[in-house]
Amino acid sequence: MQKTVLIRNTEIKVTDILDMIARGYSYRQILTELPQLNVGDIMAAAQFAFEILNDLMVEGSDHIRLEGRLTFINGKYVNLTKLRKEHPRAYVKWEPDEDDNLKRLFQQGKNFKELSEILMRQPGAIISRLNFIGLVKDKRAV
């Protein structure tokens, strides 16, 4: 059963307000569309979300995991569940044997798309790893 949090005595869900903010609505646009709200209600919704996320922060970590689906990595949120349907090894630590396989396949002339499919990683991860192990000097050169 999905739980919802409502604003005051309205039937408006906090998630509806947060969705509007995420889609770029201004306070004025939200208040125009939902006239039963006030600016304090919008701020309360944002504060509610902030407190939940703050509780999920792990001390000394740059990752936040939300129900195993959304992860904060390198300054952005990534939906790992969705991403791993296409690239099952996305954001998984590279193993030494994978590096060896990557080198071998790259030297055989496989292109980035082929490498991505074979190694089950994003093309950008392939390019970054080739750069890291010294086989590609600059992303812009590829």
N, C-alpha and C positions, 0 to 999 in steps of 0.2 A: 504494500500500500504506500503510495506516494504522499508525503507530508507537505503541507504548505504553511507559510507564515503570511498572515494578512496584516495590512497596515490599519492601525487603529480600529475604528468601527466600520470601516469600508469593507468591501469584498475584493479589494485589490491585493494581489499577491506581491510580495517583495520581489520575487523573481521576474514579474512583469515589468516592474520599474527598472530593475537591473538590466533586463534585456533591452529596454528602450535606451538606457545609457550606453550600453555596449554597441547599439546600432547608431550612436551619434546624436541622439535627440538632445536638445538643450533643455534646461529646466523649464523654460517658457513653453516649449513644444510639449513636454510631458504634462504640464499643468493645463494646457489647452485641450489635450486629448483626454486627460483624466481630471476634470474640474473639481472633483470631490477631495483632491489632494492639495497640500500646500508644500512650500519649499522644505519645511521641516520634515515632512514625510519622506521626501526624496533623500534628504540627508540621513534620515534614520535608516533607510534601506541600504544606503552605501555603508553606513557605520556597521550595520548588522553583518554585511558581507565581509567587511574588513576584520571584524572580530572573529568570524569563523576562520578566515584564512590565517589570521595571526595565530590562532590556536593550533593550526596545522603545521606551522613552521617548526622545523627541527633545528635546535641550537647547533650552530656551526655548519649548517648545510645550505647549499644553494638550490635545493630541490623541495618542492611542495607536491605531495601526491594527493589527488582528490579522487577517492573511490577507485583507485587504480587506473583511471582513465586519463586524467589531465596532469601533466608534470611540467614544472617550471625548470627549464634547462637553458643555460646560457642566455638568460635574460628574456626568454619568451615562453609562453605556454604551448605545450605540444600534446595533442591527443594521441597517446601511444597506441591505444586500442585500434583506432582508425588507421593510423600510419602503419602499424605492423600487419594489417591485412594485406597491404601491398609490398611492404619491406619488412619481413619478420624479424630481421636482426637490427632494425633501426635503433640507434642509441645503446646498443649492447657493446660492452668493452671488446675491443679487438684482441684476438688471441694470436700468439706467434705463428701458429699453423695457418691462420687466415692471411696474415701478412705474406707468408711464403707463397700461398696459393694466389694471392693478388699479384705478387711480383711475376710469378710464372705465367699467369693468364695475360697480364699486361704485355709481357715480353713476347707472347705468342701473337700479339696484335689485336686482342679483343678490345672493342670500343667501350666507352663508359656505360652505355646502356646495357650492353652484354654483361659487363662486369657487375653492374648493379643487379641484374636478374640472377646471375650465377651465385653471387655472394649474399643476396637477399638484403641489400642495403640501398640507401638512397644514392642517386648519382653524385650528389654533393659530398656525401661521406666518402665515396670512392675517390673523388678528386682530392679531397682533403687528406685522405690516408696516403695516396700516391705522393702528394706533396710532403707529408710528414716523413715518409721513408726515403725520400730523395729521388723518386723516379719522375716527378713532375716538379718544376721549379716555381711555377706561378700559375694560378688558376686562369688568369687572363690569357695565358699562352695556349690554352687547350681549346 
